Amino acid sequence: MARRVIEVVQCDACAAKGEEVPASDELRLGTDAWDLCGEHANRFAGWFRDLFEMPTEPEADEDEPGPDVQEDDEKSGHPTGPAPTVVITGSIPGYHPHDAADAVRSRGYVVVDEIGPDTSLIVCGDDPSAALVRAARKAATGCFDAATPGAFARAISAGRLPEGDELPSLKRKSTRLKESA
Ligand SMILES: [Zn+2]
């Protein structure tokens, strides 16, 4: 027994109000679909037009934060000149010496053993070498005092080693023993 079924698709939005109106449009969003009459299709289309026009409005506020443009190479981790050289001396709290050196290298620095005229920085952990500290003082090398717990980890995660710390005084007991030896 053949039977022909004639389907009339109703507007889902009208159906929600209890009205039966034939649908003439289909709205698909991802996995959802709604059948809509012409009137509802136009109304929903208007909502979407409004939605997509919204981002143009708050533009006026964007002028305020300002100095984004100033952000330059300094933060990019790849200084334009030759890689700065760094001497690490003393023990850095929480780091094995080779891990500390690896961390410094990972931030674009070259780790060297001796202070030279072009050495950028001396990183001083606990009980730094008196000879290196003296050499750094003579060469006016920048100093990062990494003896404070957490200071080194913070600098590494910031991607930049500070250079403005005071060179450690050489009056600590262990250092004095070494100096007199
Ligand atoms: Zn409708």
Backbone and ligand atoms as CSV (ligand in chain L), in Angstrom:
chain,resi,resn,atom,element,x,y,z
A,1,MET,N,N,0.835,-1.200,0.000
A,1,MET,CA,C,0.000,0.000,0.000
A,1,MET,C,C,0.870,1.250,0.000
A,2,ALA,N,N,0.948,1.910,-1.089
A,2,ALA,CA,C,1.784,3.105,-1.165
A,2,ALA,C,C,1.041,4.314,-0.618
A,3,ARG,N,N,1.765,5.060,0.090
A,3,ARG,CA,C,1.124,6.260,0.629
A,3,ARG,C,C,2.061,7.442,0.445
A,4,ARG,N,N,1.594,8.493,-0.062
A,4,ARG,CA,C,2.437,9.669,-0.230
A,4,ARG,C,C,2.205,10.605,0.957
A,5,VAL,N,N,3.321,10.907,1.582
A,5,VAL,CA,C,3.212,11.814,2.723
A,5,VAL,C,C,3.693,13.182,2.303
A,6,ILE,N,N,2.864,14.147,2.446
A,6,ILE,CA,C,3.270,15.506,2.113
A,6,ILE,C,C,3.637,16.205,3.411
A,7,GLU,N,N,4.917,16.576,3.474
A,7,GLU,CA,C,5.391,17.221,4.695
A,7,GLU,C,C,5.302,18.718,4.527
A,8,VAL,N,N,4.718,19.374,5.474
A,8,VAL,CA,C,4.772,20.829,5.470
A,8,VAL,C,C,5.653,21.227,6.635
A,9,VAL,N,N,6.774,21.880,6.308
A,9,VAL,CA,C,7.694,22.303,7.366
A,9,VAL,C,C,7.164,23.599,7.969
A,10,GLN,N,N,7.068,23.606,9.281
A,10,GLN,CA,C,6.529,24.768,9.970
A,10,GLN,C,C,7.667,25.654,10.507
A,11,CYS,N,N,7.397,26.916,10.655
A,11,CYS,CA,C,8.359,27.842,11.273
A,11,CYS,C,C,8.517,27.483,12.754
A,12,ASP,N,N,9.730,27.180,13.156
A,12,ASP,CA,C,9.961,26.803,14.552
A,12,ASP,C,C,9.649,27.953,15.505
A,13,ALA,N,N,9.967,29.178,15.078
A,13,ALA,CA,C,9.733,30.326,15.954
A,13,ALA,C,C,8.248,30.585,16.138
A,14,CYS,N,N,7.500,30.439,15.051
A,14,CYS,CA,C,6.045,30.590,15.173
A,14,CYS,C,C,5.454,29.453,15.995
A,15,ALA,N,N,5.990,28.234,15.795
A,15,ALA,CA,C,5.477,27.087,16.532
A,15,ALA,C,C,5.649,27.295,18.031
A,16,ALA,N,N,6.743,27.979,18.400
A,16,ALA,CA,C,6.986,28.235,19.817
A,16,ALA,C,C,5.885,29.122,20.400
A,17,LYS,N,N,5.235,29.901,19.526
A,17,LYS,CA,C,4.129,30.745,19.992
A,17,LYS,C,C,2.774,30.064,19.757
A,18,GLY,N,N,2.817,28.803,19.306
A,18,GLY,CA,C,1.586,28.063,19.088
A,18,GLY,C,C,0.946,28.336,17.739
A,19,GLU,N,N,1.704,28.956,16.815
A,19,GLU,CA,C,1.146,29.229,15.488
A,19,GLU,C,C,1.750,28.292,14.457
A,20,GLU,N,N,0.985,27.918,13.470
A,20,GLU,CA,C,1.504,27.079,12.401
A,20,GLU,C,C,1.676,27.917,11.147
A,21,VAL,N,N,2.917,28.237,10.842
A,21,VAL,CA,C,3.218,29.041,9.655
A,21,VAL,C,C,4.257,28.278,8.844
A,22,PRO,N,N,4.024,28.081,7.560
A,22,PRO,CA,C,4.995,27.366,6.736
A,22,PRO,C,C,6.349,28.078,6.735
A,23,ALA,N,N,7.410,27.261,6.811
A,23,ALA,CA,C,8.751,27.839,6.830
A,23,ALA,C,C,9.261,28.025,5.416
A,24,SER,N,N,9.991,29.092,5.203
A,24,SER,CA,C,10.579,29.325,3.881
A,24,SER,C,C,12.105,29.439,3.951
A,25,ASP,N,N,12.622,29.458,5.172
A,25,ASP,CA,C,14.075,29.604,5.339
A,25,ASP,C,C,14.561,28.606,6.367
A,26,GLU,N,N,15.842,28.310,6.276
A,26,GLU,CA,C,16.443,27.439,7.270
A,26,GLU,C,C,17.666,28.145,7.835
A,27,LEU,N,N,17.762,28.137,9.141
A,27,LEU,CA,C,18.928,28.731,9.797
A,27,LEU,C,C,19.756,27.598,10.378
A,28,ARG,N,N,21.000,27.497,9.955
A,28,ARG,CA,C,21.889,26.441,10.471
A,28,ARG,C,C,23.043,27.086,11.216
A,29,LEU,N,N,23.273,26.617,12.429
A,29,LEU,CA,C,24.424,27.070,13.205
A,29,LEU,C,C,25.063,25.838,13.802
A,30,GLY,N,N,26.215,25.451,13.279
A,30,GLY,CA,C,26.850,24.238,13.788
A,30,GLY,C,C,25.936,23.050,13.569
A,31,THR,N,N,25.603,22.357,14.658
A,31,THR,CA,C,24.775,21.159,14.522
A,31,THR,C,C,23.301,21.479,14.680
A,32,ASP,N,N,22.938,22.719,14.954
A,32,ASP,CA,C,21.533,23.084,15.127
A,32,ASP,C,C,20.955,23.644,13.834
A,33,ALA,N,N,19.648,23.440,13.666
A,33,ALA,CA,C,18.972,24.009,12.501
A,33,ALA,C,C,17.556,24.384,12.890
A,34,TRP,N,N,17.113,25.519,12.403
A,34,TRP,CA,C,15.741,25.978,12.639
A,34,TRP,C,C,15.097,26.297,11.304
A,35,ASP,N,N,13.841,25.906,11.190
A,35,ASP,CA,C,13.063,26.317,10.025
A,35,ASP,C,C,12.303,27.582,10.402
A,36,LEU,N,N,12.328,28.539,9.496
A,36,LEU,CA,C,11.741,29.844,9.822
A,36,LEU,C,C,10.874,30.353,8.683
A,37,CYS,N,N,9.833,31.055,9.085
A,37,CYS,CA,C,9.050,31.775,8.088
A,37,CYS,C,C,9.831,33.014,7.648
A,38,GLY,N,N,9.391,33.641,6.584
A,38,GLY,CA,C,10.121,34.796,6.066
A,38,GLY,C,C,10.263,35.905,7.095
A,39,GLU,N,N,9.206,36.119,7.856
A,39,GLU,CA,C,9.242,37.199,8.832
A,39,GLU,C,C,10.285,36.931,9.922
A,40,HIS,N,N,10.286,35.678,10.438
A,40,HIS,CA,C,11.267,35.344,11.465
A,40,HIS,C,C,12.686,35.321,10.911
A,41,ALA,N,N,12.832,34.849,9.681
A,41,ALA,CA,C,14.172,34.837,9.076
A,41,ALA,C,C,14.733,36.254,9.019
A,42,ASN,N,N,13.893,37.200,8.633
A,42,ASN,CA,C,14.353,38.588,8.560
A,42,ASN,C,C,14.713,39.133,9.935
A,43,ARG,N,N,13.877,38.768,10.918
A,43,ARG,CA,C,14.132,39.297,12.253
A,43,ARG,C,C,15.451,38.747,12.802
A,44,PHE,N,N,15.674,37.410,12.633
A,44,PHE,CA,C,16.918,36.811,13.144
A,44,PHE,C,C,18.128,37.358,12.397
A,45,ALA,N,N,17.960,37.560,11.095
A,45,ALA,CA,C,19.073,38.113,10.315
A,45,ALA,C,C,19.460,39.486,10.849
A,46,GLY,N,N,18.438,40.262,11.260
A,46,GLY,CA,C,18.709,41.578,11.833
A,46,GLY,C,C,19.527,41.474,13.111
A,47,TRP,N,N,19.190,40.453,13.930
A,47,TRP,CA,C,19.969,40.283,15.169
A,47,TRP,C,C,21.429,40.005,14.864
A,48,PHE,N,N,21.660,39.146,13.868
A,48,PHE,CA,C,23.056,38.825,13.546
A,48,PHE,C,C,23.779,40.039,12.970
A,49,ARG,N,N,23.058,40.816,12.175
A,49,ARG,CA,C,23.712,42.027,11.657
A,49,ARG,C,C,24.147,42.921,12.816
A,50,ASP,N,N,23.268,43.050,13.808
A,50,ASP,CA,C,23.635,43.863,14.973
A,50,ASP,C,C,24.843,43.284,15.690
A,51,LEU,N,N,24.846,41.956,15.876
A,51,LEU,CA,C,25.960,41.312,16.582
A,51,LEU,C,C,27.288,41.623,15.903
A,52,PHE,N,N,27.301,41.494,14.583
A,52,PHE,CA,C,28.587,41.636,13.894
A,52,PHE,C,C,29.000,43.084,13.755
A,53,GLU,N,N,28.082,43.986,13.978
A,53,GLU,CA,C,28.477,45.387,13.924
A,53,GLU,C,C,29.000,45.877,15.269
A,54,MET,N,N,28.726,45.141,16.342
A,54,MET,CA,C,29.128,45.577,17.678
A,54,MET,C,C,30.611,45.910,17.821
A,55,PRO,N,N,31.516,45.064,17.313
A,55,PRO,CA,C,32.936,45.347,17.583
A,55,PRO,C,C,33.404,46.701,17.088
A,56,THR,N,N,32.700,47.311,16.158
A,56,THR,CA,C,33.178,48.600,15.665
A,56,THR,C,C,32.931,49.715,16.677
A,57,GLU,N,N,31.990,49.504,17.601
A,57,GLU,CA,C,31.619,50.596,18.491
A,57,GLU,C,C,32.660,50.974,19.549
A,58,PRO,N,N,33.187,49.988,20.312
A,58,PRO,CA,C,34.070,50.410,21.419
A,58,PRO,C,C,35.419,50.913,20.968
A,59,GLU,N,N,35.632,51.093,19.705
A,59,GLU,CA,C,36.922,51.514,19.182
A,59,GLU,C,C,37.459,52.764,19.874
A,60,ALA,N,N,36.572,53.682,20.215
A,60,ALA,CA,C,36.989,54.946,20.810
A,60,ALA,C,C,37.819,54.723,22.078
A,61,ASP,N,N,37.464,53.685,22.872
A,61,ASP,CA,C,38.179,53.448,24.124
A,61,ASP,C,C,39.608,52.950,23.909
A,62,GLU,N,N,39.843,52.361,22.754
A,62,GLU,CA,C,41.138,51.698,22.570
A,62,GLU,C,C,42.307,52.662,22.514
A,63,ASP,N,N,42.021,53.942,22.395
A,63,ASP,CA,C,43.122,54.897,22.342
A,63,ASP,C,C,43.783,55.079,23.701
A,64,GLU,N,N,43.050,54.756,24.753
A,64,GLU,CA,C,43.539,55.094,26.092
A,64,GLU,C,C,44.798,54.364,26.567
A,65,PRO,N,N,44.851,53.004,26.461
A,65,PRO,CA,C,46.005,52.314,27.043
A,65,PRO,C,C,47.327,52.833,26.528
A,66,GLY,N,N,47.387,53.262,25.272
A,66,GLY,CA,C,48.527,54.005,24.791
A,66,GLY,C,C,49.773,53.245,24.406
A,67,PRO,N,N,50.781,53.190,25.307
A,67,PRO,CA,C,52.144,52.986,24.807
A,67,PRO,C,C,52.454,51.581,24.319
A,68,ASP,N,N,51.455,50.833,23.860
A,68,ASP,CA,C,51.738,49.521,23.268
A,68,ASP,C,C,52.797,49.611,22.171
A,69,VAL,N,N,52.707,50.679,21.424
A,69,VAL,CA,C,53.556,50.823,20.249
A,69,VAL,C,C,55.024,50.877,20.632
A,70,GLN,N,N,55.273,51.370,21.855
A,70,GLN,CA,C,56.652,51.529,22.295
A,70,GLN,C,C,57.368,50.202,22.502
A,71,GLU,N,N,56.604,49.120,22.690
A,71,GLU,CA,C,57.219,47.831,22.980
A,71,GLU,C,C,58.120,47.417,21.821
A,72,ASP,N,N,59.381,47.183,22.139
A,72,ASP,CA,C,60.302,46.913,21.031
A,72,ASP,C,C,61.126,45.662,21.273
A,73,ASP,N,N,62.252,45.595,20.630
A,73,ASP,CA,C,63.096,44.401,20.649
A,73,ASP,C,C,63.482,43.968,22.053
A,74,GLU,N,N,63.484,44.911,22.963
A,74,GLU,CA,C,64.020,44.597,24.268
A,74,GLU,C,C,63.399,43.346,24.880
A,75,LYS,N,N,62.120,43.127,24.600
A,75,LYS,CA,C,61.449,41.990,25.196
A,75,LYS,C,C,61.484,40.750,24.318
A,76,SER,N,N,61.974,40.859,23.141
A,76,SER,CA,C,61.841,39.753,22.203
A,76,SER,C,C,62.804,38.617,22.523
A,77,GLY,N,N,63.764,38.828,23.430
A,77,GLY,CA,C,64.677,37.756,23.796
A,77,GLY,C,C,65.815,37.592,22.809
A,78,HIS,N,N,65.789,38.310,21.703
A,78,HIS,CA,C,66.873,38.211,20.739
A,78,HIS,C,C,67.461,39.589,20.520
A,79,PRO,N,N,68.362,39.990,21.410
A,79,PRO,CA,C,68.981,41.308,21.271
A,79,PRO,C,C,69.649,41.409,19.910
A,80,THR,N,N,69.677,42.609,19.379
A,80,THR,CA,C,70.187,42.758,18.026
A,80,THR,C,C,71.704,42.663,17.970
A,81,GLY,N,N,72.393,43.116,19.014
A,81,GLY,CA,C,73.843,43.059,19.018
A,81,GLY,C,C,74.342,41.655,19.304
A,82,PRO,N,N,75.668,41.532,19.536
A,82,PRO,CA,C,76.200,40.216,19.903
A,82,PRO,C,C,75.634,39.780,21.252
A,83,ALA,N,N,75.576,38.466,21.464
A,83,ALA,CA,C,74.984,37.951,22.696
A,83,ALA,C,C,75.791,38.429,23.899
A,84,PRO,N,N,75.121,38.923,24.936
A,84,PRO,CA,C,75.844,39.374,26.118
A,84,PRO,C,C,76.493,38.192,26.832
A,85,THR,N,N,77.688,38.419,27.352
A,85,THR,CA,C,78.391,37.349,28.052
A,85,THR,C,C,78.225,37.511,29.554
A,86,VAL,N,N,78.130,36.377,30.224
A,86,VAL,CA,C,77.804,36.347,31.642
A,86,VAL,C,C,78.749,35.400,32.360
A,87,VAL,N,N,79.218,35.834,33.520
A,87,VAL,CA,C,79.977,34.955,34.398
A,87,VAL,C,C,79.074,34.593,35.574
A,88,ILE,N,N,79.024,33.308,35.890
A,88,ILE,CA,C,78.232,32.873,37.040
A,88,ILE,C,C,79.201,32.387,38.108
A,89,THR,N,N,79.044,32.926,39.309
A,89,THR,CA,C,79.932,32.482,40.382
A,89,THR,C,C,79.143,32.303,41.671
A,90,GLY,N,N,79.619,31.377,42.495
A,90,GLY,CA,C,78.900,31.063,43.724
A,90,GLY,C,C,77.751,30.116,43.437
A,91,SER,N,N,77.099,29.656,44.501
A,91,SER,CA,C,76.009,28.710,44.278
A,91,SER,C,C,74.682,29.450,44.336
A,92,ILE,N,N,73.863,29.180,43.355
A,92,ILE,CA,C,72.577,29.856,43.253
A,92,ILE,C,C,71.536,28.988,43.945
A,93,PRO,N,N,70.830,29.558,44.930
A,93,PRO,CA,C,69.896,28.754,45.723
A,93,PRO,C,C,68.899,28.020,44.835
A,94,GLY,N,N,68.811,26.706,45.034
A,94,GLY,CA,C,67.843,25.917,44.280
A,94,GLY,C,C,68.326,25.430,42.923
A,95,TYR,N,N,69.564,25.761,42.558
A,95,TYR,CA,C,70.062,25.362,41.235
A,95,TYR,C,C,71.384,24.621,41.355
A,96,HIS,N,N,71.511,23.558,40.589
A,96,HIS,CA,C,72.838,22.998,40.374
A,96,HIS,C,C,73.570,23.943,39.430
A,97,PRO,N,N,74.888,24.025,39.577
A,97,PRO,CA,C,75.628,24.992,38.758
A,97,PRO,C,C,75.358,24.839,37.262
A,98,HIS,N,N,75.321,23.581,36.765
A,98,HIS,CA,C,75.141,23.456,35.311
A,98,HIS,C,C,73.705,23.803,34.904
A,99,ASP,N,N,72.731,23.594,35.808
A,99,ASP,CA,C,71.352,23.994,35.495
A,99,ASP,C,C,71.247,25.511,35.420
A,100,ALA,N,N,71.930,26.184,36.340
A,100,ALA,CA,C,71.900,27.647,36.329
A,100,ALA,C,C,72.478,28.167,35.023
A,101,ALA,N,N,73.603,27.561,34.601
A,101,ALA,CA,C,74.231,28.006,33.354
A,101,ALA,C,C,73.307,27.733,32.170
A,102,ASP,N,N,72.665,26.560,32.164
A,102,ASP,CA,C,71.738,26.248,31.070
A,102,ASP,C,C,70.594,27.248,31.021
A,103,ALA,N,N,70.077,27.594,32.210
A,103,ALA,CA,C,68.950,28.535,32.263
A,103,ALA,C,C,69.366,29.893,31.693
A,104,VAL,N,N,70.583,30.317,32.044
A,104,VAL,CA,C,71.069,31.605,31.539
A,104,VAL,C,C,71.256,31.550,30.025
A,105,ARG,N,N,71.813,30.433,29.547
A,105,ARG,CA,C,72.003,30.287,28.088
A,105,ARG,C,C,70.658,30.287,27.376
A,106,SER,N,N,69.661,29.671,28.008
A,106,SER,CA,C,68.354,29.576,27.353
A,106,SER,C,C,67.730,30.948,27.151
A,107,ARG,N,N,68.267,31.965,27.828
A,107,ARG,CA,C,67.738,33.314,27.673
A,107,ARG,C,C,68.597,34.156,26.741
A,108,GLY,N,N,69.477,33.491,26.002
A,108,GLY,CA,C,70.224,34.202,24.966
A,108,GLY,C,C,71.566,34.744,25.415
A,109,TYR,N,N,72.002,34.373,26.621
A,109,TYR,CA,C,73.304,34.837,27.092
A,109,TYR,C,C,74.360,33.772,26.810
A,110,VAL,N,N,75.598,34.229,26.726
A,110,VAL,CA,C,76.724,33.310,26.595
A,110,VAL,C,C,77.423,33.258,27.947
A,111,VAL,N,N,77.601,32.051,28.469
A,111,VAL,CA,C,78.221,31.896,29.780
A,111,VAL,C,C,79.720,31.697,29.598
A,112,VAL,N,N,80.494,32.548,30.279
A,112,VAL,CA,C,81.954,32.454,30.198
A,112,VAL,C,C,82.528,32.289,31.605
A,113,ASP,N,N,83.817,31.960,31.677
A,113,ASP,CA,C,84.432,31.661,32.966
A,113,ASP,C,C,85.163,32.855,33.575
A,114,GLU,N,N,85.620,33.752,32.710
A,114,GLU,CA,C,86.457,34.845,33.200
A,114,GLU,C,C,85.810,36.192,32.891
A,115,ILE,N,N,86.064,37.145,33.781
A,115,ILE,CA,C,85.617,38.503,33.510
A,115,ILE,C,C,86.558,39.147,32.505
A,116,GLY,N,N,86.013,39.615,31.421
A,116,GLY,CA,C,86.817,40.352,30.443
A,116,GLY,C,C,86.237,41.740,30.283
A,117,PRO,N,N,86.895,42.574,29.494
A,117,PRO,CA,C,86.411,43.951,29.324
A,117,PRO,C,C,85.012,44.020,28.707
A,118,ASP,N,N,84.634,43.011,27.948
A,118,ASP,CA,C,83.313,43.059,27.316
A,118,ASP,C,C,82.306,42.120,27.977
A,119,THR,N,N,82.658,41.607,29.165
A,119,THR,CA,C,81.688,40.785,29.884
A,119,THR,C,C,80.558,41.679,30.386
A,120,SER,N,N,79.320,41.272,30.099
A,120,SER,CA,C,78.191,42.144,30.425
A,120,SER,C,C,77.824,42.082,31.897
A,121,LEU,N,N,77.979,40.913,32.486
A,121,LEU,CA,C,77.303,40.705,33.755
A,121,LEU,C,C,77.987,39.616,34.564
A,122,ILE,N,N,78.023,39.831,35.883
A,122,ILE,CA,C,78.433,38.758,36.782
A,122,ILE,C,C,77.213,38.391,37.630
A,123,VAL,N,N,76.885,37.099,37.615
A,123,VAL,CA,C,75.773,36.608,38.425
A,123,VAL,C,C,76.382,36.006,39.679
A,124,CYS,N,N,76.077,36.611,40.837
A,124,CYS,CA,C,76.701,36.181,42.078
A,124,CYS,C,C,75.720,35.400,42.938
A,125,GLY,N,N,76.008,34.135,43.154
A,125,GLY,CA,C,75.239,33.340,44.094
A,125,GLY,C,C,75.864,33.443,45.468
A,126,ASP,N,N,75.628,32.439,46.282
A,126,ASP,CA,C,76.241,32.395,47.600
A,126,ASP,C,C,77.717,32.083,47.463
A,127,ASP,N,N,78.514,32.754,48.277
A,127,ASP,CA,C,79.938,32.470,48.322
A,127,ASP,C,C,80.601,32.602,46.951
A,128,PRO,N,N,80.492,33.763,46.348
A,128,PRO,CA,C,81.084,33.942,45.019
A,128,PRO,C,C,82.602,33.958,45.078
A,129,SER,N,N,83.233,33.712,43.980
A,129,SER,CA,C,84.689,33.753,43.897
A,129,SER,C,C,85.178,35.179,44.123
A,130,ALA,N,N,86.068,35.334,45.103
A,130,ALA,CA,C,86.593,36.665,45.417
A,130,ALA,C,C,87.346,37.241,44.234
A,131,ALA,N,N,88.049,36.372,43.536
A,131,ALA,CA,C,88.830,36.857,42.393
A,131,ALA,C,C,87.911,37.408,41.307
A,132,LEU,N,N,86.796,36.686,41.058
A,132,LEU,CA,C,85.881,37.146,40.015
A,132,LEU,C,C,85.198,38.446,40.424
A,133,VAL,N,N,84.817,38.533,41.701
A,133,VAL,CA,C,84.161,39.754,42.160
A,133,VAL,C,C,85.116,40.941,42.044
A,134,ARG,N,N,86.353,40.713,42.412
A,134,ARG,CA,C,87.345,41.801,42.297
A,134,ARG,C,C,87.536,42.201,40.834
A,135,ALA,N,N,87.596,41.187,39.959
A,135,ALA,CA,C,87.768,41.481,38.531
A,135,ALA,C,C,86.564,42.256,38.003
A,136,ALA,N,N,85.360,41.889,38.484
A,136,ALA,CA,C,84.154,42.569,38.026
A,136,ALA,C,C,84.159,44.017,38.494
A,137,ARG,N,N,84.665,44.232,39.714
A,137,ARG,CA,C,84.707,45.602,40.235
A,137,ARG,C,C,85.655,46.444,39.391
A,138,LYS,N,N,86.770,45.859,39.065
A,138,LYS,CA,C,87.778,46.549,38.262
A,138,LYS,C,C,87.240,46.882,36.871
A,139,ALA,N,N,86.512,45.924,36.284
A,139,ALA,CA,C,86.032,46.112,34.911
A,139,ALA,C,C,84.677,46.818,34.873
A,140,ALA,N,N,84.143,47.158,36.068
A,140,ALA,CA,C,82.821,47.794,36.160
A,140,ALA,C,C,81.746,46.955,35.464
A,141,THR,N,N,81.838,45.651,35.688
A,141,THR,CA,C,80.851,44.737,35.107
A,141,THR,C,C,79.546,44.863,35.879
A,142,GLY,N,N,78.430,44.784,35.174
A,142,GLY,CA,C,77.135,44.782,35.836
A,142,GLY,C,C,77.003,43.572,36.737
A,143,CYS,N,N,76.200,43.685,37.791
A,143,CYS,CA,C,76.074,42.588,38.735
A,143,CYS,C,C,74.613,42.224,38.968
A,144,PHE,N,N,74.356,40.946,38.976
A,144,PHE,CA,C,73.062,40.444,39.397
A,144,PHE,C,C,73.294,39.611,40.650
A,145,ASP,N,N,72.770,40.094,41.785
A,145,ASP,CA,C,72.930,39.379,43.048
A,145,ASP,C,C,71.856,38.293,43.126
A,146,ALA,N,N,72.259,37.051,42.831
A,146,ALA,CA,C,71.308,35.945,42.768
A,146,ALA,C,C,71.338,35.103,44.033
A,147,ALA,N,N,71.945,35.644,45.095
A,147,ALA,CA,C,72.021,34.877,46.338
A,147,ALA,C,C,70.679,34.843,47.071
A,148,THR,N,N,69.825,35.813,46.811
A,148,THR,CA,C,68.510,35.823,47.437
A,148,THR,C,C,67.658,34.704,46.843
A,149,PRO,N,N,67.105,33.820,47.706
A,149,PRO,CA,C,66.297,32.726,47.164
A,149,PRO,C,C,65.172,33.265,46.286
A,150,GLY,N,N,65.024,32.695,45.101
A,150,GLY,CA,C,63.941,33.083,44.201
A,150,GLY,C,C,64.331,34.147,43.193
A,151,ALA,N,N,65.392,34.909,43.491
A,151,ALA,CA,C,65.753,36.013,42.592
A,151,ALA,C,C,66.151,35.489,41.219
A,152,PHE,N,N,66.917,34.417,41.211
A,152,PHE,CA,C,67.398,33.876,39.940
A,152,PHE,C,C,66.232,33.321,39.116
A,153,ALA,N,N,65.365,32.542,39.779
A,153,ALA,CA,C,64.219,31.964,39.065
A,153,ALA,C,C,63.334,33.055,38.489
A,154,ARG,N,N,63.152,34.141,39.242
A,154,ARG,CA,C,62.317,35.240,38.744
A,154,ARG,C,C,62.936,35.874,37.500
A,155,ALA,N,N,64.256,36.072,37.557
A,155,ALA,CA,C,64.921,36.696,36.414
A,155,ALA,C,C,64.832,35.796,35.190
A,156,ILE,N,N,65.004,34.487,35.403
A,156,ILE,CA,C,64.945,33.566,34.274
A,156,ILE,C,C,63.539,33.564,33.667
A,157,SER,N,N,62.535,33.564,34.519
A,157,SER,CA,C,61.193,33.527,33.940
A,157,SER,C,C,60.836,34.859,33.285
A,158,ALA,N,N,61.463,35.939,33.739
A,158,ALA,CA,C,61.250,37.228,33.065
A,158,ALA,C,C,62.047,37.298,31.765
A,159,GLY,N,N,63.018,36.402,31.610
A,159,GLY,CA,C,63.791,36.362,30.369
A,159,GLY,C,C,64.963,37.327,30.337
A,160,ARG,N,N,65.220,37.977,31.454
A,160,ARG,CA,C,66.242,39.030,31.497
A,160,ARG,C,C,66.912,39.043,32.836
A,161,LEU,N,N,68.233,39.102,32.850
A,161,LEU,CA,C,68.941,39.172,34.121
A,161,LEU,C,C,69.181,40.635,34.475
A,162,PRO,N,N,68.788,41.039,35.690
A,162,PRO,CA,C,69.040,42.430,36.083
A,162,PRO,C,C,70.540,42.688,36.212
A,163,GLU,N,N,70.947,43.932,36.035
A,163,GLU,CA,C,72.384,44.222,36.027
A,163,GLU,C,C,72.776,45.292,37.026
A,164,GLY,N,N,71.817,45.759,37.805
A,164,GLY,CA,C,72.106,46.933,38.620
A,164,GLY,C,C,72.394,46.661,40.086
A,165,ASP,N,N,72.616,45.394,40.455
A,165,ASP,CA,C,72.858,45.104,41.868
A,165,ASP,C,C,74.286,45.457,42.262
A,166,GLU,N,N,74.464,45.638,43.587
A,166,GLU,CA,C,75.808,45.892,44.106
A,166,GLU,C,C,76.606,44.601,44.065
A,167,LEU,N,N,77.863,44.711,43.758
A,167,LEU,CA,C,78.723,43.537,43.885
A,167,LEU,C,C,78.754,43.120,45.352
A,168,PRO,N,N,78.745,41.820,45.621
A,168,PRO,CA,C,78.734,41.387,47.019
A,168,PRO,C,C,80.032,41.788,47.716
A,169,SER,N,N,79.908,42.115,48.996
A,169,SER,CA,C,81.115,42.403,49.752
A,169,SER,C,C,81.830,41.084,49.995
A,170,LEU,N,N,83.112,41.151,50.168
A,170,LEU,CA,C,83.893,39.916,50.284
A,170,LEU,C,C,84.203,39.619,51.731
A,171,LYS,N,N,83.282,40.011,52.615
A,171,LYS,CA,C,83.602,39.855,54.040
A,171,LYS,C,C,82.966,38.611,54.637
A,172,ARG,N,N,82.277,37.807,53.828
A,172,ARG,CA,C,81.676,36.600,54.400
A,172,ARG,C,C,82.787,35.667,54.848
A,173,LYS,N,N,82.463,34.906,55.877
A,173,LYS,CA,C,83.476,34.084,56.517
A,173,LYS,C,C,84.193,33.171,55.526
A,174,SER,N,N,83.389,32.430,54.724
A,174,SER,CA,C,83.992,31.448,53.841
A,174,SER,C,C,84.879,32.122,52.798
A,175,THR,N,N,84.443,33.310,52.386
A,175,THR,CA,C,85.226,34.015,51.379
A,175,THR,C,C,86.556,34.477,51.974
A,176,ARG,N,N,86.486,34.920,53.225
A,176,ARG,CA,C,87.691,35.426,53.863
A,176,ARG,C,C,88.729,34.309,53.994
A,177,LEU,N,N,88.224,33.105,54.299
A,177,LEU,CA,C,89.145,31.966,54.413
A,177,LEU,C,C,89.853,31.754,53.086
A,178,LYS,N,N,89.076,31.814,52.003
A,178,LYS,CA,C,89.668,31.589,50.685
A,178,LYS,C,C,90.695,32.667,50.360
A,179,GLU,N,N,90.342,33.928,50.750
A,179,GLU,CA,C,91.246,35.013,50.395
A,179,GLU,C,C,92.586,34.907,51.116
A,180,SER,N,N,92.519,34.409,52.358
A,180,SER,CA,C,93.774,34.356,53.098
A,180,SER,C,C,94.595,33.138,52.697
A,181,ALA,N,N,93.964,32.229,51.972
A,181,ALA,CA,C,94.689,31.013,51.615
A,181,ALA,C,C,95.698,31.281,50.491
L,1,ZN,ZN,ZN,7.697,32.403,12.026
